[in-house]
Amino acid sequence: MKRVFLFLFLTTSCFGSESIEQKIGELMERLHKDDYHIEYFADPRFKVYENTNKLATTLNTMNYFSAKFGYFTEHSFKQSFDFLEKYQPVLEKANKKYGVEPEYITAILQIESNFGRKTGNRIVFNSLASMYVYNRKWMYSEIKQYISLKGILYEDPFELKGSYAGAFGIAQALPSSYKKFGVDFNGDGKVDPYDTEDAIGFVANYLNKCGFATSQKNKKNAIFSYNRQTNYVNAIIEYSAELKRRQKEMHQATKE
C-alpha cells in the first residue's frame, strides 16, 4: 500500500502548483489512514478545478434578487406555476407527511437547479477534492461520504456530475445530505437524486428534520441549514410568499 500511495502522490505533480500538490497529498494521506480509496487520484479523469475558489467566493455573495440572476422574473414564476400544477399530488403528499408547503419546495428546486434543467456538469469527485484543496477542509467528510456511496449512488466514481461544490441532482444535495435526507418518494425502490418526485421528498424531509415549522423564524433556520447564505434564505422566503400571493389572486379572479 505504501508503494501505491507514493505512486499516487507523484501523479499530483501534473498540477504544477506546489500548494495544490501539497493539499492533494495531504488529502490522500488522510484518506489512506482512514482506509478509504486513494486510487481514484491516479485516474486520468481526476483533476483540480482551479477556478473553484473564485466561483465559491462569487456565489457566496450572490444577489438572488438581481435581474441578472433571473429568479424573480415572470418567466421563473411561470415555470414555478407549471411545476406546482404538474406535481400537485406529490407536493401535497410531501406537505402532509413533512409539513412543508408546496411553495417552499418549489422555490428551492427552482433556485437550485431550475427544476433539473441545470444540475451542473462538473465531476462530483473532482469538485469535492477541489473544494478541499481551496481550504474548505470540512469537505473531507463529504469526500468520505461520497466514496462510501459506490454501489449505491454510482458504480464509476467519475460518472456523477454536479456543481462546483460537489452538489448533485435536482435538489443539489451533498453526499452527506443525500445519505441522511434522501427518500424513495416515488416508490420505485431507489433514491434517485435526478428523479423529480424523490427530489421533492428530499427537500421536504430535509427542511422537516431541520425544524421547519409554522413560525417564520423556524422556517428561516431550516432554510439556512439547506444553504448557509442569508441572501438565499431571504430569497426563498420572499419567492414562496410571492407564489402564494399570486395563487390567491388567481383563485379570487376565478371566483369572480
N, C-alpha and C positions, 0 to 999 in steps of 0.2 A: 504493500500500500504506500510506503514512503517513496518508492521509486515512481509510482503513478502520480503521487502528489507533486514531486519535483518536476516531472514532465509537464503537468498541467500548469504549474506556476510559471514555467518558462514560456508557455504559449501566450501568456499575457503580455509578453514583450511587444507583440504586434500592435498594441495600442499606442506605443510611442510616448506615453506620458508616465513619468516616474510615479506621480501621485496616483494615477489610475492603476498602474501595476501594483503598487503597494496595497491599495484598497481591495483589489480583486484577490490578491494573495492573502490578505487578512480574512476576507470573506470565505475563501476556500479553506483556509486553515480552521476557522471556526466550524464550518460545516463538517469537515473531516473529523474533528474532535467529537462532534455530536452525532457521528455515524450517519451523515446524510450524503447523498450522491454529489461527487465533485467532478465526475467525468463529463457532465454537461458543459463544463467550461472548455473542454477540448473539442467540442463540436464546432465545425466551421461556421455554423449559423449563429454562434454566440458572438455578441458584440456589445459594447457600451454605447448607448446613445448620448453623444457628447452635448446635445442641446437640452438635456433633461433639466439641468439646474435652471436654465433660462425659462423653460416652459413652466416649471413648478413655481418660480417666482412670479411670472406673469399671471398665471391662472389663479394663484392665491390672492391676487388683488383684483380679480375680475369684477367688473361692474355689470351685473346681470340685468340692470335696468337700462343700460345703454341701447340705443337703436342698433348699434353695430353688432351687439350680441344676438339680437333678433328674438329675444324671449317674449317681451311684452309687445307683440305685434299682432295684427289681425290674422295674419297667416298662421301664426303659432296658436292663437286661440281657436281658429278653425280646425286645425289638426287635433287639438285637445278635445273639442266637442265631438269630432268624429270618433275619437278614441273612447270617450265616455259613452257614446251611443253603441258602438260596436261591442264593447266589453262590459256593458252594464251589468249583466248577470254575474260575471266574475268579480267585478268591483264590489257589488253588493254582498256577495259571498265573503269577500275579504273584510268588508266593513262589519258584517255580522260576527265573523269569527274573531277578528283582531281589534275591532273598534276604531278603525282608521277610515275616515271619509274618502270616498272616491276621488274627490277633487285634489286631495293631498297626494295620493298615489299617482294620479295623472300628472300633477305638477312636477313631481320628482322624475318620473320616467321621461317627461318632455325635456327637462333641463339636462338630464344625464346623458341621454342618447338619441333624443328626438324619436322616441318610441322604437328604438332599434335601428334607425337609419344611420346612426353614427356611433358605432361601438368601438372604434379605434382600429388601427392597422399595424400596431407595433407588437412584436413578440412579447408576450407577458413575462416570461422568464427574464428576458433581456431588460425589460423595463424595471422589474423589481431589483435586479442586480445594479442597474444604472442609478436608481434612486439611492441604494445603499452607498454606492461609490461617491455620490454627491451629498454625503453626510446626513442622509436620512437613516440613521442606524436602526431605528425602530423597524425598518423594512426587513431586518434579519429574520424576525419571527414570521413575516409574510412569506419569505423565501422558503423557509422550512415547511410552512403550511402548504405552499404550492407544490413542493416536491412530494409531500405526502399524499397529494391528490392524484398521483399517477394511477391509472386503472379505474379511477372514479370519475374524474372530470376529463381526462385526456389519456392517450397512450403515448403520444410523442410530445415531450415537454416543450417543443418549439412550435407546435401546431396552433396553440391558442393565441389569438390576437386581442389586443385591448388598448388601453390608454397609455400615455407617457408614464403614469404612476403605477401601472400594472393592474388597473381595474378592468373588468371584462363583463361582457353581456349587456343586456338591455338595461339592467339596473346599475351597471358599473360596480360590481362587487369586487372587493379584495378577497384573496384566498381565505382568510380567517372569517370574514363575514359570510362568505358562501357556505363554509362549513357550519357556522353557528346558526345562521338565519335562513339558509336555503330550504325551500319546501317543494314537494311534488304537488303543486296546486291543481294540475290538470289530471292527476291520477294515472299517468302513463308508466309509472314505476321508476322514474328517474327525475333528478333535479337538474333541469336544463336552464342555464343562465340566458340562453338565447330563445327560450320559449316565453311568449308574452304572458301567458297565464301564470307560469312559475315566477316570472318577474314581478307580477302584481302581488302574488303571495309573499315573495321575498320582502318587498318594500313594506307591506302591511305588518308582517311578522317582526321585521327589524324595528320599526317605529313602536310597535306594541311592547316589545321586550325592553325598549329604551325609555319606557314611561309615558308614551303618548297618551294623553287623556283629554278631557273636556276643557281644561284651563289652558289659556294661551301660553302661560309660562311652561307648562309641561310639554306642549306641542313644540315650542321653540327649542327646548332642551333635547327632545328626541330627534328633531331635525338636525340640530347641531352635532349630535352623535353620528349622524349619517354623513355629514360633511362639515368639518370644523371651520367654517367661514361664516362670519356674521352676515356678510352680503348675501351669501347663499341662503341662509335661514330667512332673512327678510324677504328675499325674492320668492321663495316657496310660499311663505305666509301670504304675501300680497297677491301672488298669482292665483292661489287657491281661493282667496276671498273674491277676486275678480271673476273667477269661473262661477262661483256661487251666485254672485250678483247678476251676472249675465243670464244664468239659468233661470233665476227668479223673474227677471224681466221677460224672458221668452214665455214662461208659463203664464204670466199675467196677460201678455199680449194674446196668447192662445185663448184664454178665457173670454177676453173682450171680443 
